[in-house]
């Protein structure tokens, strides 16, 4: 088996396109038949959002983008439809908008325990499909415990901001790379792909990069 391609993905838990992009990338990797090693990196789309946001997602989007609420509802309706096309069932009526910095710290905690991908999936599912709160320590600890993590240790880690420096480092690298929106995929530390591209696009890129890597390894040998 060839060595897996390293895939570094910058994304935010509160980013609807990041969950859609995750599904499309996974489908593309399967289509390409290319082994990949995925690592997620922190990106906050709205770091000034309070943990307990007053209002619904429609009001947040309208205020954030300076558009009428009806326009925001139409935009969210379009995103929800696209999410359905990849098997995701967004529930914006139940969604609890919040600050995601603690959730990003939890992802680093899970990475340190070798289970970041599971935690990423659980957080996205909880936020977009189940109306769970992903900004408060107690709620995040509950979600982690559902995956078998030690709840008390998760609380300890989040209260101590154990992985906050790692979150900030991810964000600093994003600035260095010029990443202004997510999801953003860095493939084999060489190529960048922005946005929730179609599965076929990801498959094409992965196939090309894998071929280039194989050719380079042959020359080096």
SEVOPA-521035 format. One record per residue: x, y, z of N, C-alpha, C in turn. Coordinates in steps of 0.05 Angstrom, whole numbers. Example, Ala and Ser with C-alpha at 12.3 -4.5 7.8 and 13.67 -1.06 7.14 Angstrom:
<ropas>
<ropa <264, -114, 156>, <246, -90, 156>, <264, -66, 156>>
<ropa <257, -45, 142>, <273, -21, 143>, <258, 1, 157>>
</ropas>
This chain:
<ropas>
<ropa <17, -24, 0>, <0, 0, 0>, <18, 25, 0>>
<ropa <10, 45, -17>, <26, 70, -17>, <22, 85, 10>>
<ropa <41, 102, 16>, <39, 118, 40>, <15, 137, 38>>
<ropa <-1, 141, 58>, <-25, 158, 56>, <-17, 187, 50>>
<ropa <-34, 201, 36>, <-30, 230, 31>, <-39, 244, 57>>
<ropa <-23, 263, 66>, <-30, 279, 89>, <-49, 301, 81>>
<ropa <-72, 302, 94>, <-93, 322, 88>, <-97, 339, 113>>
<ropa <-90, 364, 111>, <-95, 383, 133>, <-119, 400, 126>>
<ropa <-139, 399, 144>, <-164, 413, 138>, <-170, 435, 159>>
<ropa <-171, 460, 150>, <-180, 481, 168>, <-210, 484, 167>>
<ropa <-223, 483, 189>, <-252, 486, 189>, <-262, 495, 216>>
<ropa <-288, 502, 217>, <-301, 511, 242>, <-325, 493, 247>>
<ropa <-331, 488, 272>, <-354, 471, 279>, <-380, 486, 270>>
<ropa <-380, 512, 271>, <-404, 528, 265>, <-406, 535, 235>>
<ropa <-392, 520, 218>, <-391, 525, 189>, <-406, 504, 174>>
<ropa <-430, 511, 163>, <-446, 491, 149>, <-432, 478, 125>>
<ropa <-416, 494, 112>, <-401, 484, 88>, <-379, 465, 96>>
<ropa <-370, 467, 121>, <-348, 449, 131>, <-358, 421, 134>>
<ropa <-383, 417, 143>, <-395, 391, 146>, <-401, 379, 118>>
<ropa <-412, 396, 101>, <-417, 388, 73>, <-390, 381, 60>>
<ropa <-370, 398, 63>, <-344, 392, 51>, <-331, 367, 62>>
<ropa <-336, 361, 87>, <-325, 337, 99>, <-337, 312, 84>>
<ropa <-363, 313, 80>, <-376, 290, 66>, <-367, 288, 38>>
<ropa <-364, 311, 24>, <-356, 310, -4>, <-327, 301, -6>>
<ropa <-310, 309, 12>, <-282, 301, 12>, <-280, 270, 17>>
<ropa <-295, 261, 36>, <-295, 232, 42>, <-304, 216, 18>>
<ropa <-324, 226, 5>, <-334, 212, -20>, <-313, 213, -42>>
<ropa <-299, 235, -44>, <-278, 238, -64>, <-255, 220, -59>>
<ropa <-247, 217, -34>, <-225, 200, -27>, <-232, 171, -33>>
<ropa <-257, 163, -27>, <-266, 136, -33>, <-267, 131, -63>>
<ropa <-276, 151, -77>, <-277, 149, -107>, <-249, 146, -119>>
<ropa <-230, 161, -108>, <-203, 160, -118>, <-188, 134, -110>>
<ropa <-197, 123, -88>, <-183, 99, -77>, <-156, 105, -67>>
<ropa <-152, 130, -58>, <-126, 139, -48>, <-126, 140, -18>>
<ropa <-107, 127, -5>, <-106, 128, 25>, <-99, 156, 34>>
<ropa <-113, 165, 55>, <-108, 192, 65>, <-105, 191, 95>>
<ropa <-91, 210, 106>, <-88, 215, 135>, <-97, 243, 140>>
<ropa <-120, 245, 153>, <-133, 271, 157>, <-128, 283, 184>>
<ropa <-121, 309, 185>, <-118, 323, 210>, <-133, 349, 208>>
<ropa <-150, 355, 228>, <-166, 380, 228>, <-151, 402, 244>>
<ropa <-155, 426, 234>, <-143, 449, 246>, <-164, 471, 252>>
<ropa <-159, 486, 273>, <-179, 505, 283>, <-180, 531, 266>>
<ropa <-205, 539, 262>, <-211, 564, 249>, <-238, 575, 260>>
<ropa <-238, 599, 270>, <-263, 611, 281>, <-274, 631, 261>>
<ropa <-297, 626, 251>, <-310, 644, 232>, <-320, 670, 246>>
<ropa <-328, 667, 271>, <-339, 689, 286>, <-330, 688, 315>>
<ropa <-305, 694, 320>, <-293, 691, 347>, <-306, 709, 368>>
<ropa <-320, 730, 360>, <-332, 749, 379>, <-360, 740, 388>>
<ropa <-370, 718, 377>, <-396, 708, 385>, <-396, 700, 414>>
<ropa <-416, 708, 429>, <-418, 699, 457>, <-425, 670, 459>>
<ropa <-418, 657, 482>, <-424, 629, 486>, <-454, 625, 485>>
<ropa <-468, 642, 499>, <-498, 640, 499>, <-509, 663, 482>>
<ropa <-511, 658, 456>, <-521, 677, 437>, <-551, 681, 439>>
<ropa <-560, 706, 441>, <-588, 712, 443>, <-600, 715, 414>>
<ropa <-617, 696, 407>, <-628, 698, 380>, <-623, 672, 365>>
<ropa <-636, 669, 342>, <-633, 645, 326>, <-612, 649, 304>>
<ropa <-608, 628, 289>, <-587, 629, 268>, <-594, 648, 246>>
<ropa <-620, 651, 240>, <-628, 669, 219>, <-621, 698, 227>>
<ropa <-626, 705, 252>, <-619, 732, 261>, <-589, 736, 262>>
<ropa <-574, 716, 270>, <-545, 718, 271>, <-534, 723, 243>>
<ropa <-543, 707, 224>, <-532, 710, 196>, <-540, 737, 185>>
<ropa <-564, 746, 190>, <-573, 772, 180>, <-556, 795, 191>>
<ropa <-551, 794, 217>, <-534, 814, 230>, <-505, 812, 221>>
<ropa <-494, 788, 219>, <-466, 783, 212>, <-460, 793, 184>>
<ropa <-479, 788, 166>, <-474, 795, 138>, <-487, 822, 129>>
<ropa <-503, 833, 148>, <-516, 858, 142>, <-538, 855, 120>>
<ropa <-553, 834, 122>, <-574, 828, 103>, <-601, 825, 117>>
<ropa <-624, 828, 103>, <-650, 823, 115>, <-653, 794, 125>>
<ropa <-669, 791, 145>, <-674, 764, 156>, <-685, 745, 135>>
<ropa <-702, 755, 118>, <-714, 738, 97>, <-692, 728, 78>>
<ropa <-673, 745, 72>, <-651, 737, 55>, <-634, 716, 68>>
<ropa <-630, 719, 94>, <-615, 700, 110>, <-629, 673, 110>>
<ropa <-655, 673, 113>, <-671, 648, 112>, <-669, 634, 86>>
<ropa <-668, 650, 64>, <-666, 638, 37>, <-638, 625, 34>>
<ropa <-617, 639, 44>, <-590, 628, 42>, <-588, 602, 58>>
<ropa <-600, 602, 82>, <-598, 578, 99>, <-614, 555, 86>>
<ropa <-637, 562, 73>, <-652, 542, 60>, <-636, 528, 37>>
<ropa <-621, 544, 23>, <-604, 533, 2>, <-583, 514, 13>>
<ropa <-570, 523, 35>, <-549, 507, 47>, <-561, 481, 58>>
<ropa <-585, 483, 70>, <-598, 459, 81>, <-604, 439, 58>>
<ropa <-612, 449, 35>, <-618, 432, 12>, <-593, 418, 2>>
<ropa <-571, 432, 1>, <-546, 420, -8>, <-536, 399, 13>>
<ropa <-540, 405, 38>, <-532, 386, 59>, <-548, 360, 56>>
<ropa <-574, 363, 50>, <-591, 339, 46>, <-580, 322, 23>>
<ropa <-569, 335, 3>, <-559, 320, -21>, <-535, 302, -14>>
<ropa <-522, 308, 9>, <-499, 291, 17>, <-506, 275, 42>>
<ropa <-532, 273, 48>, <-541, 257, 71>, <-541, 270, 98>>
<ropa <-539, 296, 99>, <-539, 311, 124>, <-566, 324, 128>>
<ropa <-576, 325, 153>, <-602, 335, 158>, <-600, 359, 178>>
<ropa <-595, 382, 167>, <-591, 406, 184>, <-618, 414, 196>>
<ropa <-617, 422, 222>, <-641, 431, 236>, <-636, 459, 247>>
<ropa <-640, 479, 230>, <-633, 506, 239>, <-653, 517, 259>>
<ropa <-677, 506, 261>, <-696, 515, 281>, <-686, 507, 310>>
<ropa <-671, 485, 311>, <-662, 476, 337>, <-633, 485, 343>>
<ropa <-618, 493, 322>, <-590, 500, 325>, <-585, 522, 345>>
<ropa <-565, 518, 362>, <-558, 538, 383>, <-531, 550, 376>>
<ropa <-532, 574, 365>, <-508, 588, 356>, <-491, 595, 381>>
<ropa <-465, 591, 378>, <-448, 596, 401>, <-419, 601, 393>>
<ropa <-402, 608, 412>, <-374, 611, 408>, <-361, 583, 406>>
<ropa <-342, 578, 388>, <-332, 551, 384>, <-304, 546, 394>>
<ropa <-292, 565, 409>, <-264, 562, 417>, <-260, 538, 435>>
<ropa <-279, 533, 453>, <-277, 510, 471>, <-280, 483, 455>>
<ropa <-297, 484, 435>, <-301, 460, 418>, <-275, 454, 403>>
<ropa <-261, 475, 395>, <-235, 470, 381>, <-215, 459, 401>>
<ropa <-215, 468, 425>, <-197, 457, 445>, <-203, 427, 450>>
<ropa <-229, 420, 450>, <-237, 392, 453>, <-226, 376, 430>>
<ropa <-226, 387, 406>, <-215, 372, 383>, <-186, 367, 386>>
<ropa <-171, 386, 397>, <-143, 381, 403>, <-139, 361, 425>>
<ropa <-156, 362, 445>, <-156, 341, 466>, <-160, 314, 454>>
<ropa <-180, 311, 437>, <-185, 285, 424>, <-162, 276, 406>>
<ropa <-149, 296, 393>, <-126, 289, 376>, <-104, 277, 393>>
<ropa <-100, 289, 416>, <-79, 279, 434>, <-84, 251, 443>>
<ropa <-110, 243, 442>, <-118, 216, 449>, <-123, 198, 425>>
<ropa <-115, 208, 401>, <-116, 192, 377>, <-144, 189, 366>>
<ropa <-163, 207, 373>, <-191, 204, 364>, <-203, 230, 354>>
<ropa <-187, 246, 341>, <-197, 272, 332>, <-220, 269, 311>>
<ropa <-217, 251, 293>, <-237, 248, 271>, <-265, 241, 283>>
<ropa <-265, 223, 303>, <-291, 216, 315>, <-303, 241, 329>>
<ropa <-287, 256, 342>, <-297, 279, 357>, <-307, 301, 338>>
<ropa <-293, 305, 316>, <-301, 324, 296>, <-329, 317, 285>>
<ropa <-332, 292, 278>, <-358, 283, 267>, <-380, 287, 288>>
<ropa <-374, 281, 313>, <-394, 283, 334>, <-403, 312, 339>>
<ropa <-383, 330, 339>, <-389, 358, 344>, <-406, 370, 321>>
<ropa <-399, 363, 296>, <-414, 374, 274>, <-443, 363, 274>>
<ropa <-445, 337, 279>, <-471, 325, 280>, <-488, 337, 303>>
<ropa <-476, 340, 326>, <-490, 352, 349>, <-500, 380, 343>>
<ropa <-483, 396, 331>, <-489, 424, 326>, <-510, 428, 304>>
<ropa <-506, 415, 281>, <-523, 420, 258>, <-548, 403, 257>>
<ropa <-547, 378, 268>, <-569, 360, 265>, <-585, 355, 290>>
<ropa <-574, 360, 313>, <-587, 353, 338>, <-593, 376, 357>>
<ropa <-585, 400, 350>, <-591, 423, 367>, <-577, 423, 393>>
<ropa <-554, 409, 395>, <-539, 408, 420>, <-522, 433, 422>>
<ropa <-516, 441, 447>, <-499, 464, 452>, <-469, 455, 451>>
<ropa <-453, 469, 435>, <-425, 461, 433>, <-406, 483, 442>>
<ropa <-416, 501, 459>, <-399, 523, 468>, <-393, 522, 498>>
<ropa <-410, 508, 513>, <-406, 506, 542>, <-390, 481, 550>>
<ropa <-374, 484, 570>, <-356, 462, 578>, <-372, 437, 586>>
<ropa <-393, 441, 602>, <-409, 418, 611>, <-421, 403, 587>>
<ropa <-432, 417, 568>, <-444, 404, 544>, <-423, 390, 527>>
<ropa <-400, 403, 524>, <-379, 390, 509>, <-369, 365, 523>>
<ropa <-367, 366, 549>, <-358, 342, 565>, <-378, 320, 562>>
<ropa <-404, 326, 560>, <-425, 306, 556>, <-421, 292, 529>>
<ropa <-416, 308, 508>, <-412, 297, 482>, <-387, 279, 481>>
<ropa <-366, 288, 494>, <-341, 272, 495>, <-346, 246, 510>>
<ropa <-361, 248, 531>, <-367, 223, 547>, <-383, 203, 531>>
<ropa <-400, 213, 513>, <-415, 195, 496>, <-397, 178, 478>>
<ropa <-373, 189, 472>, <-354, 174, 456>, <-335, 158, 474>>
<ropa <-339, 158, 500>, <-322, 142, 518>, <-299, 157, 530>>
<ropa <-297, 183, 526>, <-276, 198, 539>, <-283, 202, 569>>
<ropa <-262, 206, 585>, <-265, 211, 613>, <-277, 239, 617>>
<ropa <-302, 241, 625>, <-315, 267, 627>, <-301, 286, 645>>
<ropa <-293, 277, 669>, <-280, 295, 688>, <-254, 306, 677>>
<ropa <-239, 289, 662>, <-214, 298, 651>, <-219, 318, 628>>
<ropa <-240, 315, 613>, <-247, 334, 592>, <-253, 361, 605>>
<ropa <-269, 361, 627>, <-275, 385, 641>, <-250, 399, 651>>
<ropa <-232, 383, 663>, <-207, 394, 673>, <-191, 407, 650>>
<ropa <-189, 394, 628>, <-174, 404, 605>, <-186, 430, 594>>
<ropa <-212, 431, 591>, <-225, 455, 580>, <-225, 478, 600>>
<ropa <-228, 472, 625>, <-227, 494, 645>, <-199, 506, 647>>
<ropa <-179, 490, 642>, <-151, 499, 644>, <-141, 511, 618>>
<ropa <-158, 511, 597>, <-149, 520, 570>, <-124, 505, 562>>
<ropa <-123, 479, 567>, <-99, 463, 562>, <-90, 464, 533>>
<ropa <-109, 465, 515>, <-102, 465, 486>, <-107, 491, 472>>
<ropa <-112, 512, 487>, <-117, 538, 474>, <-94, 547, 457>>
<ropa <-70, 543, 466>, <-46, 551, 451>, <-45, 536, 424>>
<ropa <-54, 511, 423>, <-55, 496, 398>, <-75, 507, 379>>
<ropa <-98, 516, 390>, <-119, 529, 374>, <-107, 554, 361>>
<ropa <-94, 570, 377>, <-83, 595, 367>, <-61, 590, 347>>
<ropa <-46, 569, 350>, <-25, 562, 331>, <-37, 555, 304>>
<ropa <-59, 539, 304>, <-73, 532, 280>, <-82, 558, 265>>
<ropa <-93, 576, 281>, <-103, 601, 269>, <-81, 618, 258>>
<ropa <-58, 618, 271>, <-35, 633, 261>, <-25, 621, 235>>
<ropa <-25, 595, 233>, <-16, 582, 208>, <-36, 589, 185>>
<ropa <-62, 590, 192>, <-82, 597, 172>, <-76, 625, 161>>
<ropa <-69, 643, 178>, <-63, 671, 170>, <-38, 670, 152>>
<ropa <-18, 654, 160>, <7, 651, 145>, <1, 640, 117>>
<ropa <-18, 621, 115>, <-25, 609, 89>, <-44, 627, 73>>
<ropa <-54, 648, 85>, <-73, 665, 71>, <-101, 654, 70>>
<ropa <-108, 636, 88>, <-134, 624, 89>, <-154, 644, 101>>
<ropa <-174, 651, 85>, <-194, 671, 94>, <-222, 659, 98>>
<ropa <-226, 634, 88>, <-251, 621, 90>, <-247, 591, 92>>
<ropa <-267, 578, 103>, <-265, 549, 107>, <-291, 535, 97>>
<ropa <-288, 509, 90>, <-265, 492, 94>, <-243, 498, 74>>
<ropa <-218, 492, 83>, <-195, 495, 66>, <-178, 470, 70>>
<ropa <-171, 457, 48>, <-157, 432, 48>, <-129, 435, 38>>
<ropa <-109, 427, 53>, <-81, 427, 44>, <-73, 398, 39>>
<ropa <-67, 392, 15>, <-61, 364, 7>, <-32, 359, 3>>
<ropa <-21, 340, 18>, <7, 332, 16>, <25, 356, 22>>
<ropa <15, 375, 38>, <31, 399, 46>, <39, 416, 22>>
<ropa <26, 412, -1>, <34, 426, -25>, <12, 441, -39>>
<ropa <-12, 429, -39>, <-34, 440, -55>, <-57, 448, -37>>
<ropa <-70, 470, -44>, <-92, 480, -29>, <-118, 478, -45>>
<ropa <-139, 469, -32>, <-166, 468, -44>, <-185, 482, -26>>
<ropa <-199, 502, -36>, <-217, 518, -20>, <-246, 511, -25>>
<ropa <-261, 508, -3>, <-290, 505, -6>, <-299, 476, -7>>
<ropa <-325, 473, -6>, <-338, 446, -7>, <-341, 437, -36>>
<ropa <-319, 430, -48>, <-319, 422, -76>, <-334, 395, -80>>
<ropa <-341, 390, -105>, <-355, 364, -111>, <-336, 341, -105>>
<ropa <-347, 318, -99>, <-331, 294, -94>, <-313, 288, -118>>
<ropa <-323, 292, -142>, <-307, 286, -166>, <-282, 304, -168>>
<ropa <-285, 329, -158>, <-262, 347, -158>, <-241, 338, -138>>
<ropa <-250, 331, -114>, <-231, 320, -95>, <-217, 295, -105>>
<ropa <-233, 277, -118>, <-221, 252, -128>, <-200, 258, -149>>
<ropa <-205, 278, -166>, <-186, 285, -187>, <-160, 296, -175>>
<ropa <-163, 313, -156>, <-139, 325, -143>, <-123, 304, -128>>
<ropa <-137, 287, -113>, <-123, 266, -98>, <-109, 246, -116>>
<ropa <-122, 239, -138>, <-109, 221, -157>, <-84, 233, -170>>
<ropa <-86, 259, -177>, <-63, 273, -189>, <-40, 275, -169>>
<ropa <-46, 283, -144>, <-25, 286, -125>, <-12, 259, -118>>
<ropa <-29, 239, -115>, <-18, 212, -110>, <1, 202, -132>>
<ropa <-7, 208, -157>, <10, 200, -180>, <37, 215, -179>>
<ropa <35, 241, -173>, <59, 257, -172>, <78, 247, -150>>
<ropa <66, 241, -127>, <81, 231, -104>, <94, 204, -111>>
<ropa <79, 187, -124>, <90, 160, -132>, <114, 164, -151>>
<ropa <110, 182, -170>, <132, 187, -190>, <157, 198, -176>>
<ropa <152, 217, -157>, <175, 228, -142>, <189, 208, -125>>
<ropa <174, 190, -113>, <186, 169, -96>, <202, 150, -113>>
<ropa <193, 145, -138>, <207, 127, -156>, <234, 139, -164>>
<ropa <233, 165, -170>, <258, 179, -178>, <278, 180, -155>>
<ropa <267, 185, -131>, <285, 186, -107>, <297, 158, -102>>
<ropa <282, 137, -107>, <292, 110, -103>, <313, 103, -123>>
</ropas>
